[in-house]
Structures are given as C-alpha cells and as structure tokens.
Amino acid sequence: MIVSHAHRFIFLKTKKTAGTSTELALSGFCGPDDIIPPLRKHEGLRPGDGPRNWQRTGPIRMWRQLVDVKLLGKRPDRIDYHPHMSARDLRAALGKARWNAYFKFVVERNPWDRQVSYWQFSRTKMSVPDLSLRDSLAMPHARLKNPKYYMIDGDVVVDHVIRYEHLDADLALVMSHLGLGNGLDLPRANGAFRKTGDYRAHFDDETRNWIAEAYRTEIDLFGYRFEEPEPLLLDGRIRSARTATSAAELPRHA
C-alpha cells in the first residue's frame, strides 16, 4: 500500500500480484509527507528513503491503542497503515474527501494462475516442498481475499485495475496518467518462489472447480477463465476521470 499526497494517488496492494515489487518501485516517487509502510525483508530493494508516516500520532491513535491493549489484549505497537490494507480501512483512515480525490489503483490476476503462485510460495515459506496443490486448498487461509482491497459493500471503489498479465504495459499507462513517466523498474521481490510452467497443468477437475467457486467474485467481475489467463472484461485502458480538487480543499493529512 502506498499513499502519495505529492502525486495524489493510492496504490492498494492485492496478494500474489507482484504487489511488493510494485510498492517498492512506487515508493521511489514519494515525498516526505507520503505514507509508506515497512516491508520487513525487502527494504534493501527500495529506492530512495525508506518507510515513513506509517504510524499516525495524536489522540485518536492513543485511544485506539488503549482499546486494543486494555480491552482486546492485542500488542501495544499498533500499526495504523500496513502493506495489505483493505479499501474500507484505508478509506476510514484517510477520510472520504482525500479518498475520493486521489487516483486509486490495484493489480489483479487470473485466479487459477494466482493460486498456483500462492501454493508454490506457501510450500517454500513453510518448508514443505512436497505439499500438493490439492492439499494446500484444504489448509486454513487457502483462499486469497483480494476483492476487499478494491471493493466495499459489493462495489468496486478503485479507479483502475491493472492486469497482472500485462503488468509492465498497464503500469506504464498509470505512470503516464499520473505524470510520472512511462514505466516502473520493478525489483523481483518474491519472484523466486514461483516455478516455471503453465498453471493449467497443475489442476484436475476438483481443484479447478474449487478455484471457480472460491473466486466467483473476481471471475465474474473481470471475466477470468481457466483456459486463458487474459481477463475478458479488462483491457488496460484508464476510463475514470476524477473531479479536480485543489490542495486547499482537502483536509490536512495525518
């Protein structure tokens, strides 16, 4: 997740869509007042200065920490902004005026291909190299809930969805739209976890249907199919035109 007050954009980070690499690259364009949460192991790949403004200060945060620690028993070092922040939570944190004024975008990916990436990532992280795709689907948290990063109450609330299958070209279009050049130099943050090969080769009828049911929302929304990675209902073009809002009209950012 990146919030750039300097360039008036919000990048919401979905899972297994090159989000970490995109976040690292985008942070190189951010100013001193922009919001950049830490990425733990990947900070060495980040251009320019590191994380900033990811913990809010003031009475609201102090009250939230009191509730979390005293009433809910959570750890005291509450993180107000974090990499995988839902659209609902980020809108609440920023306020609707700023949320509505900024250009918001995400990356999404064919769910069958995305699940293969998640499976291969998981078995490496858990040190279980023999874990099968079928067995991984029976594990807790097997389902990736990407729609929460771009939907609220059933509505898409971002201005643009980048196709993972055309990541470089679609990102270049967004950068041009924001007046930041013609592309991003993406570091390979988590690419080593993914093995080569056609995602379709890993599925049987049962596991294929599991994906179809688990990810019905994004499949219907963007026109994904098992047979082809391309989404039928996304073409990479930016159609949203935000109403211009001057900086003076916006509330001060925290």
HUZI-V344685 format. One record per helix or strand. SS is the DSSP state (H for helix, E for strand). FROM is the first residue (numbers start at 0). LEN is the number of residues. If there is no record, write none. Layout:
BEGIN
SS;FROM;LEN
SS;FROM;LEN
END
This chain:
BEGIN
E;1;3
E;8;3
H;18;11
E;34;2
H;39;6
E;51;1
H;58;13
H;86;8
H;95;6
E;102;6
H;110;15
H;132;5
H;145;4
E;150;2
E;154;2
E;159;4
H;163;14
H;190;3
H;198;4
H;204;10
H;215;7
H;246;3
END
